[in-house]
Amino acid sequence: MAVISRPASFILVLACVFTVSEATMRIVGGSSHWRFGFNYSAWALTNAPFYQNDTLVFMYDPPNSTTFPHSVYLLRNHNSFKACDLKRAKLVADAMQGCGRGFKFVLMKRKHYYFACGERGGFHCSAGLMKFYVKPLLPPCNV
């Protein structure tokens, strides 16, 4: 059995902390994309864990005569999330940004991110299940 000295183990830990892990790109909702009536909270639980620097891709059709518009808002906190309160939310993708290859959002920090569709005065969030939250973890160490 090999014994690692303290300086060597410290360097190993530092290498682990500073290892650049491959970030994952995830399409929100999978093949269902970002649409009314899909349970995104269940999707987030099923697809967890999420890691710092992962990218979420929101894909949705542009508004037309048969499609309602969608958007992506960042809500301020868990209370805003539960109530679908958009008053102090930040618009991060409007109705046109989800078409084509979609809108990409990188989970840059280890904090809670609360996402919701803000269309129809919050109806898509409250009745259409178009909301979820994630708290990214530190990327796993690949030693």
N, C-alpha and C positions, 0 to 999 in steps of 0.2 A: 504494500500500500504506500503510495507516494504522499509525502507530507509537503504542504505548500507553506512557504514562509510568510510572515506577515506582510512584508512589502510586496511579494508576488500576489498574495490574495487581494491586497488593496488595489493593485493594478488591474486584476481580473474584475473586481467589482466596478472600478471606473470604466473599464472597457465595456462592461455590461450596461452601465447607465448610459454611456454615450453611443451605444450601438444604434445605428440607424436601421430600424426595422422597416420592412416593406409595408407601406400603408395599403390598406384595402379600399377599393372603390366599390360602393354598394348602391344599387339602384333602389331607391325607396319604394317599397311595395313589390319589389321583384318584377315579374312580368305584368302585374296589374298596374304598375306605375302609380302616379299620384292622382287619385280619383275619388269621387264622392262614394260613400258607402263601404269602403274597405277599412278594416280595423287596423290602423297603423300602430296602435299601442301593442297589440298582439304581435304584429310584424316585428317591432323593435325587440320585444322579449324573445321571440324565436330566433332572431338574428344576432343577439348579444353573444359575446361581449363586443363592444366597440372600443377602439383604441385611439389615442391621441394621434393625429395626422391622417386618420381614415377620412375618406371623401364620401359624402352622401350626394347622390345624383337624383334630383327631382325632375321627373319627366312627365309632361302633361301636354295635351293638345291645346293649340291656340284657340281662343274663343271664336265661334262661328254661329250660324243660325241654329245648329243642333247641339252645340256643346257649350256648357256654362264655363266661364273662365275660372281658373284656379290661380293661387298665389302661394307664396311661402313667407310666413312671418316668424320672427323669433319673439317669443313671449318673455316677459321679464322674470317670472318666478313661478313656483308651483301653484300658488293661488290663482294667478292669471291663467295658467294652464287648465286647472280644474274648471274655472268659470268661462273659459274661452273669451277672456277679456282682452280685447285688442287695443284699448285706449292708449296704452303706452308701449305697445309692441313695435318692433322694427320690421319694416318691409325689406326682405332680402331678395325676393324674386317676384316680379310682377307677372301678369297673365301671359306675356309673350316669352319670358325667359326660360320656360320649361319645354318649349318645342324643340324639335331637332334632337340634338345630343343631350339636351336638358341643362338644368342649372346645377352647378357643382358647389358644394359647401364643404369646406375642410374643417374638421373638428380640431382646432389648433390648441385648445387648452383643456386641462382636466377640470371641467366644470359641467354643470347641468345645462343642456341645450334643450329648450322647449319649442317645438315646431308646431305650426298650425296653418291651415288655409284660412285666409281672412275674408274670403268672398261671401257675398250675401249677408253682410253685417255679422259674420261669425257663425252663420247657420251651417256652413260646411264643416266647421270645427265641432260645434255642439251636437248637431243631428247627423252629420255625415261621417263622423269618426275620423275626420282628417286632422288628427293631432297625435303627437307622440313626443317622448323625450328620451334622451340618452345622456349618460355621463361617461365619457371615454376614460379608459384606464391607461396607465403607462404601457407602452408596447412591451411585449414579452422579450426577455433576454435570450438571445440565441447564442449560447456558449457551447 
